[in-house]
Amino acid sequence: MDTTQRTDQQRSADRRRRELLEAADRVVLRDGPQASMNAIAAEAGITKPILYRHFGDKGGLYAALAKRHTDALLDSLRAALDAPADRRERVESTLDTYLAAIEARPQVYRFLMHPAEGGHTGDQGFDVGKHSVPLLRRMGEELATVIEERLDLGPGSQQLARVWGHGIVGMMHAAGDWWLGERPCSRAELVRSLADLLWGRLAAAGDKIGGPGF
């Protein structure tokens, strides 16, 4: 098989994988955590064994969907952090970007963070923590990198940036999960309250010399 043929086959496989993920997205938007492999296969017009051939099992499909949505969310968060605004506005904008994302697609959020709610017999054995925790860890590391690049935190800055990154992501996740379920206040009120909680130390830190600024 020559290189051109292999490339064409890879493009075809990538295109088919995207189509299957889009079908999975439609089912998740409709069914949330109850989305099953059977329903996704039916939506894609294929049999479940063919779906397994592409993703292995529900965990493999979940991981692919999680990467797809986490990539999009991280792009939005980076845009908020890079926006031409003062630091307080960027902090609030970043918090709001995360909350707006989970508010706009709550079924997707619940599928990613609470997949065990579905309870389908055919999907037993799906480990929530095994798949959802890495999403939060990835976001924490990404935010830690941004903080370390932009803020002058003094000695031990890399470790402190990681503490802050994972702490902020944990706060956003826990507060957002609670807020999405109970809606005790408006999104704007939650954003302001969380920003107030973060603001003291963030306001005191200087920008790193030569960095892009925070």
ROFIMI-449660 format. One record per residue (C-alpha): x, y, z; residue in one letter; residue number from 1; chain. Coordinates in pm, whole numbers, plus 32768, in hexadecimal, padded with zeros to 4 digits. Layout:
BEGIN
> x	y	z	rest	nr	kette
> X	Y	Z	a	NUM	A
...
This chain:
BEGIN
> x	y	z	rest	nr	kette
> 8000	8000	8000	m	1	A
> 8098	814D	7F99	d	2	A
> 809F	8288	806E	t	3	A
> 7F86	8334	7FB0	t	4	A
> 7E9B	820E	7FE4	q	5	A
> 7EEE	81FC	8157	r	6	A
> 7EB0	8373	8177	t	7	A
> 7D60	8359	80C7	d	8	A
> 7CFA	823A	81A9	q	9	A
> 7D5F	82FF	82DF	q	10	A
> 7C97	842D	826B	r	11	A
> 7B6B	834E	822D	s	12	A
> 7B8F	82B2	8387	a	13	A
> 7BB3	8409	842B	d	14	A
> 7A80	8489	8373	r	15	A
> 79B5	8359	83DC	r	16	A
> 7A24	8384	8545	r	17	A
> 79B5	84F2	853F	r	18	A
> 7863	8489	84B3	e	19	A
> 7837	8389	85CA	l	20	A
> 7898	848A	86D3	l	21	A
> 779B	857E	8642	e	22	A
> 7690	846E	8656	a	23	A
> 76F9	842B	87BE	a	24	A
> 76E0	859F	8809	d	25	A
> 757A	85A8	8788	r	26	A
> 7519	8486	886A	v	27	A
> 75CA	851E	8996	v	28	A
> 7519	866B	895E	l	29	A
> 73CF	85AE	895E	r	30	A
> 740C	84AA	8A6D	d	31	A
> 7525	8532	8B47	g	32	A
> 75BF	842E	8C33	p	33	A
> 74C2	832D	8BB7	q	34	A
> 755F	832B	8A5C	a	35	A
> 75A8	81BE	8A06	s	36	A
> 7682	8116	8904	m	37	A
> 7547	8080	8869	n	38	A
> 74AA	81D6	883C	a	39	A
> 75EB	826A	87AE	i	40	A
> 7615	814C	86B9	a	41	A
> 74AB	8175	8649	a	42	A
> 74DB	82EC	861C	e	43	A
> 760F	82AA	8546	a	44	A
> 7558	81A2	8479	g	45	A
> 764A	808B	84D6	i	46	A
> 764F	7F5C	85B9	t	47	A
> 76E5	7F67	8714	k	48	A
> 7806	7E7E	86B5	p	49	A
> 7871	7F7A	85AC	i	50	A
> 7867	808E	86B2	l	51	A
> 793D	7FB4	8795	y	52	A
> 7A31	7F83	8676	r	53	A
> 7A6E	80FB	866D	h	54	A
> 7A73	8147	87E4	f	55	A
> 7A9B	7FFB	889A	g	56	A
> 798C	8032	89A2	d	57	A
> 78C7	8148	8A47	k	58	A
> 7A02	81B8	8AFA	g	59	A
> 7AB4	81E7	89AD	g	60	A
> 798F	82A9	891C	l	61	A
> 7977	8379	8A58	y	62	A
> 7AEA	83CD	8A47	a	63	A
> 7AC9	843E	88DC	a	64	A
> 799A	8517	892C	l	65	A
> 7A44	85A1	8A61	a	66	A
> 7B76	860A	8998	k	67	A
> 7A98	86AB	8890	r	68	A
> 79DA	877E	898E	h	69	A
> 7B02	87C5	8A72	t	70	A
> 7BCE	8843	8949	d	71	A
> 7AB2	8932	88EE	a	72	A
> 7A8B	89A9	8A56	l	73	A
> 7C01	89E3	8A80	l	74	A
> 7C08	8AAE	893F	d	75	A
> 7AF1	8B89	89CA	s	76	A
> 7BA0	8BAF	8B1A	l	77	A
> 7CE7	8C12	8A70	r	78	A
> 7C2D	8D18	89A3	a	79	A
> 7B98	8DA7	8AE2	a	80	A
> 7CF0	8DB3	8B87	l	81	A
> 7D85	8E5D	8A55	d	82	A
> 7C73	8F62	8A31	a	83	A
> 7CDE	90D1	8A42	p	84	A
> 7C58	9127	8B9A	a	85	A
> 7CD4	916A	8CF8	d	86	A
> 7D24	9044	8DDC	r	87	A
> 7BDF	9046	8EA1	r	88	A
> 7B14	9049	8D5F	e	89	A
> 7BDD	8F26	8CD4	r	90	A
> 7BAC	8E5D	8E13	v	91	A
> 7A34	8E96	8E04	e	92	A
> 7A2B	8E50	8C8F	s	93	A
> 7AE4	8D07	8CBC	t	94	A
> 79F9	8C95	8DD0	l	95	A
> 78CE	8CFE	8D02	d	96	A
> 7950	8C46	8BCE	t	97	A
> 795C	8AFF	8C91	y	98	A
> 7805	8B2E	8D2D	l	99	A
> 776A	8B9B	8BE3	a	100	A
> 77F1	8A60	8B3D	a	101	A
> 7755	8971	8C37	i	102	A
> 7612	8A3A	8C3C	e	103	A
> 75F4	8A36	8AC1	a	104	A
> 761C	88BA	8AA7	r	105	A
> 75B7	8829	8BF8	p	106	A
> 7574	86CE	8B69	q	107	A
> 76D5	86BE	8ADD	v	108	A
> 7760	8733	8C2B	y	109	A
> 769A	862A	8CE8	r	110	A
> 7708	851C	8BF6	f	111	A
> 7874	857C	8C27	l	112	A
> 786C	85B0	8D9F	m	113	A
> 7750	84CD	8E12	h	114	A
> 7745	83B3	8D11	p	115	A
> 76DE	82AA	8E0F	a	116	A
> 7588	834D	8E32	e	117	A
> 7518	8293	8CFC	g	118	A
> 7509	813C	8D9B	g	119	A
> 74E8	807A	8C54	h	120	A
> 7526	7F08	8C8A	t	121	A
> 75F2	7EEE	8B4D	g	122	A
> 76DD	7FFC	8BC7	d	123	A
> 7725	7F6F	8D21	q	124	A
> 7888	7F86	8DA0	g	125	A
> 78BF	80EA	8D23	f	126	A
> 79A6	8191	8E1E	d	127	A
> 794A	8300	8E4D	v	128	A
> 7A86	8366	8F04	g	129	A
> 7B6D	82B8	8E11	k	130	A
> 7AEC	8390	8CF5	h	131	A
> 7A74	84D9	8D8B	s	132	A
> 7B96	8523	8E78	v	133	A
> 7C96	853E	8D5B	p	134	A
> 7BC4	8653	8CBE	l	135	A
> 7BE2	8728	8DF6	l	136	A
> 7D53	86D2	8E19	r	137	A
> 7D92	8740	8CB3	r	138	A
> 7CDD	888B	8CEC	m	139	A
> 7D9E	88C0	8E2F	g	140	A
> 7EED	888B	8D83	e	141	A
> 7E8B	8972	8C64	e	142	A
> 7E2A	8A87	8D56	l	143	A
> 7F66	8A4C	8E23	a	144	A
> 8036	8A83	8CE8	t	145	A
> 7F85	8BCB	8CA1	v	146	A
> 7FB5	8C44	8E06	i	147	A
> 8125	8BE2	8E10	e	148	A
> 8169	8C8F	8CC2	e	149	A
> 80BA	8DD2	8D1F	r	150	A
> 80D6	8E14	8E94	l	151	A
> 8209	8E56	8F6B	d	152	A
> 81C7	8D71	9093	l	153	A
> 8325	8D7E	9123	g	154	A
> 83E7	8C4B	91A1	p	155	A
> 8340	8B00	9153	g	156	A
> 826C	8BA3	9047	s	157	A
> 823A	8A67	8F7A	q	158	A
> 81B2	899F	909D	q	159	A
> 80DA	8AC1	9114	l	160	A
> 804F	8AEF	8FB4	a	161	A
> 7FE7	8981	8FB1	r	162	A
> 7F41	89A6	9106	v	163	A
> 7E82	8AD5	9087	w	164	A
> 7E2C	8A36	8F38	g	165	A
> 7D9A	88F8	8FCB	h	166	A
> 7CF7	89B7	90EA	g	167	A
> 7C47	8AAA	9002	i	168	A
> 7BCF	8995	8F1B	v	169	A
> 7B52	88D0	9048	g	170	A
> 7A97	8A01	90C3	m	171	A
> 79FD	8A45	8F6E	m	172	A
> 7993	88DA	8F48	h	173	A
> 78FC	88B4	90A3	a	174	A
> 784D	8A05	90A1	a	175	A
> 77D6	89D9	8F3B	g	176	A
> 7751	887B	8F80	d	177	A
> 768D	88F7	90AD	w	178	A
> 760F	8A2B	8FF4	w	179	A
> 75A1	896B	8EBF	l	180	A
> 74D4	887E	8F96	g	181	A
> 7433	8979	9084	e	182	A
> 7444	8ACC	8FD3	r	183	A
> 744F	8B8A	911E	p	184	A
> 74C1	8CCC	9076	c	185	A
> 7504	8D62	8F22	s	186	A
> 763E	8D07	8E62	r	187	A
> 76B9	8E6E	8E83	a	188	A
> 768F	8E61	8FFE	e	189	A
> 7750	8D1B	9013	l	190	A
> 7866	8DA7	8F38	v	191	A
> 788B	8EDA	9016	r	192	A
> 788E	8E0A	9154	s	193	A
> 7995	8D19	90D3	l	194	A
> 7A69	8E38	904E	a	195	A
> 7A56	8EE0	91A4	d	196	A
> 7AD4	8D9F	9243	l	197	A
> 7BFF	8D8F	9157	l	198	A
> 7C4D	8EFB	913C	w	199	A
> 7D24	8F4B	926D	g	200	A
> 7E5A	8E81	920F	r	201	A
> 7E28	8EAC	909A	l	202	A
> 7E16	9025	90C1	a	203	A
> 7F58	902C	918C	a	204	A
> 802E	8F60	909B	a	205	A
> 80F7	9020	8F9A	g	206	A
> 8116	8FC8	8E2C	d	207	A
> 8245	8EF5	8DD0	k	208	A
> 834D	8FC7	8D21	i	209	A
> 8350	8F76	8BB0	g	210	A
> 820C	8EB1	8BCA	g	211	A
> 80C1	8EFB	8B1B	p	212	A
> 8027	8F87	8C59	g	213	A
> 7EFA	8F11	8D1B	f	214	A
